[in-house]
Amino acid sequence: MTPRDTVSKFRVSDHYVVVGSDEYLVAWNMHSSEIRERELPCEDHHTTLHDDKVVIVNLELEDTVYIWDLSSDRFQAIDDFLHLWLWHVDADKNILVTFEINWDTDDTNPAEVQQTMWTLTGDLLDRKHFHLSSSGRRMDWRPLKNSQREVFTSNICFIHTFNHKTVRRVYYNENYTTLDLVYDGSIDKLSVRWNNYDYVSDAFSDFYAFLLPDISYHWRMISRRLEIFNADKQVQTMLPYQLHPQETHFRELLAAATRRDPTDSISEHFFHSFGDSEVFCLASNDGIQLWFFNPNFTPDIPGAVPFLPMEESG
């Protein structure tokens, strides 16, 4: 990548760090310090890292999955997909499972699914067809018609894999109601989960983080609170956000949000949320605030300072 390229992707596994822009990926082996680079065949794509395999899905045509083996530097394509909506990677078993969903059925019939299992070298292992159950709910499929391509691209970042489960959260209607497509590889089952709670229009942004298949954290700029949503129990909890004295830029952002549309000032600041089952992170121009869930997991981080809420800073 040239210095002018903007790094928009950052992925980490036990052995590799992969960073990239819309056009390039760079992989660094943390053990051997070997660096590999790859120019991508498409600019609009979704990238995930699974051990030593990088999986890249072409979002321009929704028809191709690329697999980059970082150990051998082999790059190959699996193509000819139609309406690719979900994919699951199990690097330990060397398999990729893809789901092509045809929502263009009439309103009384379930969506049609083609599920295909591949090796990560592109060999076809199995293929089957079935109808997707709506979990007993009467469903209007029209908002999910495949002709509504923006549904796919605007929410594509919300495909997450947690061991044997992969979850994709998508809009269902203009009121930002959502549903989850959930694949459980341990029982080889695809299901639909409905989320019945109030959503806002910035739900699919850097304000949002999946920590577990059922748990998501969402920063609501309007209320200046963190929303924790348990999709399994359909329970919503709100927590206040306490500023550290060093979070000066973020304090300015919050002040600006009270004077105008809360999302207008985001472009002036860097803000991103991410995490896992051990820690939740909110990163801004000022640094990263870390929330540790496990009291036994508090690593010694160089440059970190104890948290002192602004109202207690004196």
N, C-alpha and C positions, 0 to 999 in steps of 0.2 A: 504494500500500500504506500502511496505517496503521502507526504505530510499534509496535503490538502484533503485527503480522504477523511470522512467523518466516521469514527467508530460507533456503530449503532448496535453491535451484537457482542456479547461477552458470555462465554460458556466455560464451565469448569468441571472436570471429572477427577478421578484419583490420580491420573497420570498426565492429563493435558489441560492446557488453557487455550481456548480458541477465541480469537477476536476477529471482527470483520466489519466491512462496510456493505453497501448494497452490491458491490461488484467483486470484492475480494474477501478471502478468509485466510488467516494466518494461524497456524497451530504450533504451540510450543510444548515440547515434552519436558515436564518439570524435573524428570529424573536424569535424562541424558542431555538436556539442553538443546536437542535437535529441533530445528525450525522447518516447517513445511508451509508452502504458500499455494493458494489455488485461486485462479480466476473463475468466477461463477458464470454459468451459461444464461442466467436470468437475473434481473435486478429485483424483481418483486418476489420474495421467497420467505419461507419460514425455516429456521435452522435450529436443530437440537443436537446435543452431544451425548452419546451413550458409550461410556468407557473410551474405546479407541475408534469409535465409529461416529462420523458426522452425517446426519440425515438432513437433506435439503429438499423441501417441497416447492415446486414451481407454482406460484400463485397466479401468474399471468394467464396460464391456460388450464390450471388445475388438472394437469394430465401426466405429470412426470415427478418421480421421486428419485433423487440422486443420493448415492451412498459413497462417502469418502472414507476409505480405510486408512487411518493415520499410520498404522504399523507398516503397511506395504506401499502406501501412497497410491493405492489403486482407486480410481474414480469411475463410477459406472452409473447407468441410468436404468430405471424400471419405468416404462412409459405406457401409453395408451389407456390411462385411467379416464373414467367418465364420472363426473360429480364426486370427486374424492372429498369426503367430509371428515374423516378421522383416520388416524394411523397410530399403531402401537409398536414400540421397539423393545425387544428383550435381547440385550447384547449377550447375556450368559447363555441363552439357548440359540443364539445366532438366527433370530427370526424377526421378520417384519410382518405385521398384520394390517391390512388396509380395508377400509370400509367405503364403498361407493353407494351413496344413498339417493334413490330416486323419490323425491317428494312430490313429483308431478302425477300423483294419482288423484282420483276424485275424492271428495271430502269424506266419503264413507269407508274408504279402504286404507289400510295401513301403508306406510311407506315401504318401498321395496329395497332390500339391501343385498349387495354382493360383497361377501367377505372372502378375502384372499390371503393366504399365508405364503410368505416367501422366505428364502434364506437371505442373509445380508450380502450374499454374492449374486443375488438376482434370480435364483432358481425357484420355479413355482413348486410349492409343496401341496397345497390344497385349495379348493374353492367351493363355496356353497352359497345358496340363495335362501332368503327367508324374509318374512314381513316383520317390521319393527313394531313391537307392542307399545301403545301409548300409556301403559301402566293403569289401565282402567279408566282413563280420562277421555271424554269426547273431545276430539281434536280437530281444529280447523287448520289444514295443512298449508293454506294459501300463503301465509307469511314466510314459509320455508321453501317455496318453490325454487327450483334450481335456476330459474330465470332471474331471481333476485340475487345477482352475483355479489352485491355489496354486503349482503349478510355474511358471506364467506370471508371476504377480505378484511372487513372492519373488525372482526372478532377473532382472527386467526391466531393472535398471540395468546389466546386463552385455551391452548391445548397443552396439557401438562401430564407428565408420566410420573407416577409414584410407585416404584417397584413393579408389581403386577397389574396396576390400574392406570388407565389413561382417561382423562376427563377433558371434555371440551364444553365450554359454556357459550351459548349463543343467545342473541336476542330472539324473542318470539313475536313481539308486536311493538308498535310505536310507543307504548307506555313503558318500555324497557323491562317488561316481564322476560324472564330468561328460563331456559331449560338446559339441562346438562345431558350430554351424550357420554355414557360411562361404559368403558370396556374393562371387564375383569378377566385378565388372562389366566388366572388360576382355575376358573371354571369355564373359560371360553364363552363369555356371555356379554352381549351388548344390550344396554337398557337405557331408558329415558327417565330423568329425574326432573320434576317440576319444582321451581323455586317461587314460592308464594310470599313475596315481601316487596316492599317499596324500593324501586331502583331509581337511580338518577342517571342523567345523560353522560356523565363522565366515567361510568362504570368500566368501560373498556379503554383504559389509559394506563400511564405509568403510576397512577394512584392505587393500583389494584395488584394484589399478590395472592396467589394460591400457596398455602403452606402445607396442606394435606389434601387428599381427595375430597374431604368434606368441609374443610375449614379455609375461609378466605378472609383477608384483611383488606379493607377499602378505606382510603382517606377521603373524607367528605370535606371539600374546601368550604362549602357554604356554612356548615356547622362547626368547622375546625375540630372535628372529632374523628376517631378511628372507629369504623364499623367492623365488627367481627360477626361473620355469618357462618352458622353451622347448618350446612345443607342437609345433613342426615336428619337432624331434629327440627329443621326449619325455624331456628331460633336466631334472633338478631340482638347483639349487644353493642352499646356505644361506650367508648372510653375517651376521656379528655386527653389532649396532647400537651405536655409540658415542655416549654422551650428551655434550652440551655442558654446561659449568657452569651455564648459564642455564636449562637444562631441568629446573627444580625440580618443577613439577607432574607432568611425565611420569615423573620418578624416583619420585615418590610413587605414581603409578599402577602402575609396575612392582613396587614393594615390596608394594602391596596384592594384586597378582596372584599373589604367591607364597604368600599366606595364605588365599586363597579361590578360587572359580571365576574364572578370568582375565577373563571377559566381564562379571562383575557390576559391576565398578567403572567400566566404560566410560561409563555414563550420567552419572557425576560429572565427566567431563572431555570436552573436545572433542578428537577425533583423526580425522584424515583423510589419505589418501594419494592422490596423483594425479601425472600427468606425461606425457611424450611421449618421442620418440626422442632429445631433447637433454638433458633434465633430469628427475629424479625428486624428488618433494617429500613430506615427512612433516610435517604441520601439527598443532600441538597448542596448548594454552593458552599455552605458552611462546613460540611463534613457529613458524618454518618452517625445517627443515633441508633444504638443497638439495644434491642429488648431480648433478654435471655429468659427462656421458659424453664430451663433446667438449671437449678442452683449449683449442680455439680459440673456444669459446663460453662466456665467463665475463663476463657483463655487470656493469657497475658499478651495484649495487643500493643505493639510499639506505638507510642504517640497518643494512646488513649488516655483520657482523663476521667475521673469519677464524675458521675452525673450530679449536677446541682441545679434544681429547677430555678428558673429566672426569678420567680417571686420570693425565693429564699436566698438569693445571691447577695442580698444586702445592698 
